[in-house]
Amino acid sequence: VSIIGTLFVFTLIFRFNACYDRWWEARIFWGDIISKSLDLGIMNRRWFDDAELQNQMSRFLVVYSYACKALLRGQSLTHEEGDGSALVARGLLSQQELDLMDSSPSWQPFFCLEVIRAIVVQFYGIPDMKGFKPGTGTLQAQIFRNFDNNIKDLVTLIGNCVRIRASGLPASYDAITMTSFIAFFLLASVVWSAAIGWMTPIVVFLASMIIMFLIVMGTKLVDPFGSDKVDIPLECFCATIEAQVHAIDQRGKSIIAVASNSKKAVRPLAVRSESKATFHIPRLA
C-alpha cells in the first residue's frame, strides 16, 4: 500500500503541476499582451502626428484585447456574451467595422492587428512625412521596426494562448491518475480496516474527498481562459488595457510639454465621464 500510495501521490502532484503550469503560462502571456499593447499606444501618441489615424489605432488596440478574450472563449465579438455591442456603444467600434470583423474569415484578433499594421503603413504614406512628429526624421526606420516587432509579438502571444486552449492535457494523465486513485483507496480500505476498524469508511471518505478536490482543481486550471473563479481575469485585463490606452491618449500633450521642459503650467487631464473601464491594482506592502 505504501508503494502504491507513493506512486499515486507522485502522479497526482505531476498532474497538478502540469495544470498549474498551463495556467501560469497563460497569465504570463496576457501580462505581455497588456505591456505590448500599452507600448504600441505610447509609441502611437509620441511619434505619429495624424489625429484621425492615431485615434483609429488606439481604438483597435483596445478592440484587440476584447477580440482575444472572445476567441479564447470560443466566441465572436458579435456573440451574446461578446463585447461587440458594448464596444460600439462606447465608440470603440462602428457597427460597420463590427460587421466587417464578423464576416471576415480570419480570427478577430488577427483582423485587428492587420488594421493596426495598415494604419502604420498609412502614416508612412502621408506626403513629406507629415505623419510624424517634428524631430523624428532620423528615427523613422527605427520607428517602423519597433511597431513591426511589437505587432509580431502580439501575433505570437495570441497564438500561444490559442495553443494552450486547444492542446489540453494528454488523456494518459487523467487515466493514470484515476487508476492510481481507485487502486490506492481500494487497497488502503483493506489494510486500514485492521488498524482503525469501523473508522475506516470515514477516513477513506475524507481522504478521497481531499484528493478529489485537488484533481478537480487541476482540471479547472487546464483551460485558464474561462469564467470560473480559478481562471485568469480576462475581463479585468481587457478593462485595464482600455483604461490605460485612454489615459495615454489623454495625457499625450501633457507628457510632451513635460519632456520639452515647458515652463507653462500643465492643466490636469479631464477623464471622460462615460469611460467606465478601470482596474484596481492593490498597493503592495
N, C-alpha and C positions, 0 to 999 in steps of 0.2 A: 504493500500500500504506500509506503514512504517513497519508493522509487516512482510509482505511477503518479503520486502527488507532486513530486519534484518535476516530472516531465509536464504535468498539467499546468503547474504554475509557470513554467518556462514558456509554454505555448500561449498561455493567457497574457503574460507580460509582453511577449513578442508581438502578438496581435494588437494589443492596446497601443504599444509604441508605434506600430505601423499606422494605426488610425490617427494617432495624435500627430505624427509627422506630416500626414496629409493636411490636417487642419492648420498646423503651424506654417507649412509651406504656402498654403493659400493666404494666410494672414500676411506673410512677408510680401507676396505678390501684390496684394491690394495696398499695402503700405507703399510699394514702389509706384503703383498706379497713381496714388494720391500725389506723391512727390514729383513724378514726371509731368502730371497734368498741371500742377501749380508752376512748375518750371517753365512749361510752354506758355502759360498765362503771363508770367512775368516777362519773358522774352518778347511776347506779342506786344505788350504795352511799352516796353523800353526801347525797342529797336525799330518798330514799324510806325508809320505815320499816316495811316488812312483810317479814319474813324469807323467807316462802314465795314471795311474788311476786318478791322480789329474786333468790332462787336460780334461779327459773324463767327470769328474764330473762338472767341470767349464762349459764345452760345454752344458751339459744337463740342468744346472741351467738357462742358457740363453734361451735355446730352450723351457724350461718350460713356461717362461713368454709369448713367442710368441704363444705357443700352447694354453695358457689360453685366449689370445686375440682372436684367431681364433675360439675357442669353444664358447665363449660368443657372437660371431657374427654369429653363426650358420654355420661356415665354417670348412674346414680342412686346414692344412698347405700346402697341395698339390693343394688347390683351386686356381683359377686365382688371387684372391685378397689375398691369403695367403702369408706367408713369406717363404715357404719351399725352393723355388728356390734360394732366396736371402741368406738363411742360408747355403745352400750347397755352393754357390759361395763364401761366407765368411769363409768357412772351419769349420763352427759350426756343420754341419751335413754332413755325406756322403750320396750319393744317395741311397745306400743300406739301411742305417738307416732310411731315409725318407720313402722309400717304405715299410719298415717293420712297421713303425708307421702307415702308411696309411692303411695297410692291417690288422692291429690289431683291434679286435672288441671293445677294451676299448677306453675311451676318451683319447685323446693325452696328456693332462697334467698329467693324472694318469700313462700313459706309461712312461713319463719322470721321474716321482717320483719313479716308480718301478725300473728303471735303476739306479737312484741315490742310492736307498736302496741296490740294488745288488752290487754296487761299494763299499759301506761301508762294506758289508759282505766280499768282496774280500780283502779289507785291513786287516781284522781280520784273513783271511785265509793264509796270507803270513807267511811262517815258521819263527820261532824265533822272531815274532813280528817286523820284519824288515820293515813293512809297516808304522810304527810310527816313529816320530822324536825322537831323544835321549832325555831322561828326562821325558818322558810321561808314563813310566811304571806303575806308581801307578794311572794314570788317565784314563786308557783305558776303564774301566766300565763307568765312568762318561762321557767320550767322546761319547761312543755309545748311552747313554741316551740322551745326548744333540742333537745328529744327529737325533735320532729316534723321539724326541719331535718336532723338527723343521719340519721334514718331515710330521708328523701328522698334524701340524699346517697348512702347505701348502695344505694338502688334505682338511682340514676343510674350509680354505679360498676360494678355488676354488669351493667347494661345496656350500658355502654361496652365492657366486656370481651367480652360476647356479640357485639357489633358487630365487634370485631376478629377474633374467631374465625370468624364467619360470612362476613365480606366477602372475605377473601383478596386476592391481588394481581390486577390486570387481566390477562387472558390475553395481551394485546398486549405486556406487559413481557417475558414469557418468550419470545414469538415473535420479538420484535426482538432480544433478547439472543442467542438461539441462532442466528438467521440471521446476525447480525454475527460471531459466533464462528466459524461454518463458513466464511463468506466470507473473513474475515481470514486464517485459517490455511491455506486453500487457496491464496490469492494469495501469502501470505508464504513458503510452501514453494517456490514457483516462483522468487520474487525472491531469497530467501536462498540457494538452491542455487548460484547463480552466484558468490556470495561465500564461502560456507563449505563448499561441496561435500558430501562424504559425511557431514559432521556435521549436515546439515540435519534428517534424521529425529530425531536425538537432541535437538536444540534445540527443534524443534517439539513433540516429545512432552513434554519438561519444561515448556515454557511453557504448553502446553494443559492439563497436569495442574494447574498452579498456578491458572490461570484457572478451570478446572472446580471446583477446591476452593472458590474464592470464590463461584461460582454455587450450589454445593450448600450452603455455609454460609448464604447468604442464604435459600435455600429452607427450611432448618431454622428460621430465625428468623420465617418467615411465620406459623406457629402457635406462639406462645410459651407455650402452656399445656399442652404435652405433657410427656412424661417423659424427653426427651432431655437430654443434659448441657448443651446450649446454652439450654434452656428455663428460665424463671424457676422458682425452687424453691418450688412451691406447698406441698409437704409441710412445709417449714421455716416458711413464713409461717403456715400453719394451727396448727402446734405453738407458734409464738410467741404467737399470739392466745390459745390455750388456756392456756398457762403464765402469761401476763400477766393475763388475766381472773381466773385462780385466785389470783394474787398480790394483785390488787386486792381480791378478796373476803376474803383472809386478813388483810390489813393494815388493813381498814376501821376497826376500833375503835382501832388504834394511831394512825392519822392524825387521827382525831377528838380523841384525847387530846392530841396534839401541837398541833393547831390551837387548842385551848382552853387552852393553856399549863398543862396539868395538871402538878402537882408530883410526882405519883406516878410511880415508875419504870415504864416500859413494858416488859412482858415480850417477849422475842424471839418471833417467829412460828414456829410449827412447820409445816413443809411436809408435806403428806400423802405418805406413803411410796409410795402407789400412783400418784402423779402422775408420769408419765414424760415429759410434753411439755416440751421445753426447746429452746433455740436459742442456740448460742454466737455472740456478737457480738464479733469481734476488736477489740482496742484499737487505735485509730488513733494513728499516730506524731505 
